[in-house]
Amino acid sequence: MTPALRLVVAWMVCALAVVVWHRVRWWRDAEPAPCPGTVRPANLPIAQHDAITRYLQARYDEVEYRDDGYSVTGLAYLPWEAPLAELRSDGLRRFFSDTRFFKTTVRSTAKEYPQVETLVSFRRTRGGDDIRSGLSLTYSEQSRKFMAQFTGVSAPTLVARRELALALAELLAETVAQGSARLPADSVLEARAEIWQHRLHWRDVDVSTDWGGRVDRIVISNPLDHSVDAVISIF
């Protein structure tokens, strides 16, 4: 290669490098600004927090991103708007020592439900992360997959069944405006807990077990008209 040709090649390489540098700089500057950071619950490892966030974004993904922002077209989880808040209770710890429960919100296009309270559970298994979620009962029927983790639980005595019913009612009440849970004052023979919405007795949660003392059926019903919202059974 002659000196003149080497000079031409060197000039072309330099010119290409300048073009690439400008392209990279333009692409970097053209990227959407990163979303504001979300608040991570205490003692929740970053890897687990990211796994839950990815799961929620994949499950509730009705959002379209554009150059000038985004548009929600259905149910959409936006982590920068809805951080995870861990839910803890003695009942949950007793029956689910290896599971962590959280509450967050999912965006909706429904005018009466712009933000839908949502429950999330996380459990590490040998096969991978077991992550489940369920929308508020005031918005839709609770996810059967989310509720299924409450079946098969050992509750061999009436006291244990009542404690489990109360723990579940307390969890579901977290997604109800002014929600609370309590055991019925007039019945000590049933494994039933009540969900109240302010002063309204809103729902009942009944738990039953098989002959071995494991939960085989959960019923969520409306005490006002005795209609059944959901039946979760292992059968």
N, C-alpha and C positions, 0 to 999 in steps of 0.2 A: 504494500500500500504506500503510495507516494505521500510526502509530507502534506501536500495540498489536500489530498483525499482524507488524510487523518484529521486535518483541521476542519473539514466540512462535517465529518462524522462527529467530532467532538462538539461542534456547534449545534448539530441536530440533537445530540443527547442532552445538552444543556437546555435547549429550547423545549424539548419534551418534558424534562424535569420541571421546568417553570410552569408549563401547562398543567401537569399533574398536580403540582403544589397548589396552584390556583383552584383547580377542580376540587381538591380535598378541602381547601379552605372554604370554598363556596358551599360544598355539601355539609360541612360542619356547621356553618352559619345558618344554613337553610333548615337544619333539623329543628323539629318542634322543641320548644323549651321543656326541660324535664318537669314532670309533675311535682308539686310540693311533696315533701316527704310525709309518710304516714307515721302515726304513733304506734310503736310496737309495744305490746303488753310486757310488763316486767317478767323476767325469767323465761321468756319465749325466745328460743334461739332464732337467729336470723334465717337459717335454712328452713325451719318449720314455718316461720311467718311468711316467707316467700312462697312456700309450697301451698299454704292456705290461700294466699292472694292469687296465685296462678289458677288454683282450682275455682275460686269464685269468679274470676274474670272469664274463665272458659265456660262455666255453667251459666252465668248471666252475662251474655256477650252481645246483647242487642244495642250496640253503640257503633256509630259510624264516625271514623276520624277523618278530618279534612285538614287542608293546609291552614285554615283559619280557626281551627278548634275541633269540636266534636258535636254530634247530635245523638241523643238517646232516642231509640226507636221502639223500645220495649223494656224488658227487665235488664238492667245493666249494673254491674258492680264497678264502682269507681273508687279505687283505694285511697286516693288523695282526698276524697270527700267523706269516706266512711271507715275510720280506723276500727280495729278489732278491740272489743272490751271483754275481758275474761269474766266469766260467771262462776262463782264458787259457792258451794253450800255443803253443809255436813252430809246431807243425803246423797248428793252427787259423789262426794269423795268416798263415802262408804261403799256404794254400789259400783262406781266407775273410777277406781283409783288410778287406772292407766289411761284415762281419757280426759282431755281438757275441753271445756265448753266455752264458746264465745258468742257475743252478740255484735251484729253490725247492721248496716242498712243497704238496701238495693234500690236503685232508682227505678221509677216506673213512669209510664206515660199516662196512667190513669189520674185524672184530676183530683179524685178524692183520696188517692194513695200515691202521692209523689215520692214518698220514701217508705219502703216496706221493711219493717223490722225483720231480721233474719238471724236464725240460730245456726251455729257452726260447731261441729265436733271434730277433734283431732286425736288420733291414736296411732302409735307406732306399732307395726306388726312385722313379723319376719318377712312377709311378702311385700312390704312397703307401707307407705302412709295410708291410713284409712281416714279419709276426710269426707264428711257428710254435711248437708245443710238442709234447712227447712224454712220456708217463708212463714210469716205470721198467720195464725189461724183466722185473723180478721180479714186477711186478703185471699187466702185460698186454703184448700185442704192441706194438712201437714204432710210433708214428704214421707212416704212409707219406708223408704230406705233409711231416713233419719230415725224414724220411730222404731224400726226393726231392731236397733241395737238395744232397746229396752226389753225385748223378749229374750228368753233363755237365761235371764238373770235369776240367781238363786234368792228366793224369798220364801223360806219354808214356813214361816209363822205369819199370823195375821198382823202382828206388830210390824214385821218386816215389810209386808205387802202395803200396809198403810204408809209406812215411811217412804217406800218407793213411789207410791201414788202421789204423795205430797211433793217429793223431789221433782217428779216429772211435771206436776201442775205448776210448781214454782218456776221451772224452766220455761214452760209455755207462756206463763203469765208475763215473762220478761218482754214478750212481743206484743202485749196488749196495752193500750193506753190506760194508765192508772190501774194496771193489773196487779193482782195479789193472789195468794193461794192460802187455803186453810183446810183443816180437816172438819168434816161435819160435826156440829155439836150434838145432833140428835141421833147419831148412829155410831156404834162402836163395833158393829158386827160385820161391816163391809170394808173392803180395801178401796175406799173412795176418797178422792180429794176434790175440792171445789176451786174453780178459777173465778175470781170476782173482777169485774170492771167497775171500779169505784164502788157504788152501792148495789150494783146489779150482779146477782148470782148468774154468771155468764155461761160456764161450762162445767161438766163433771168429768173426772178422769177415774175410770174403774180398772183395777188390776186383778187378774185371776191367775192361778197357777195350776199346773198339772199335778198328778199324784206324787211326783218326785219333788215338788216344791219349787219348780222353775216356772217363771212367767211364761204363759202360753197365749195370753189374750189381753189386749188393752183396748178399751172402748172410750171414745170421747163423744159426749152427748150434750144436748141442749136441755137443761132442766125445765125450761119454760114450756116447750111443746113435746118433750121427750123424743125428739128426733136424734138420729145418730149421725155424727159428723164423720167418724172414722172408726174402723175396726181393724186392729193390727193383730194378726194371729200367726203362729208358727205353722199352722196347718195349711 
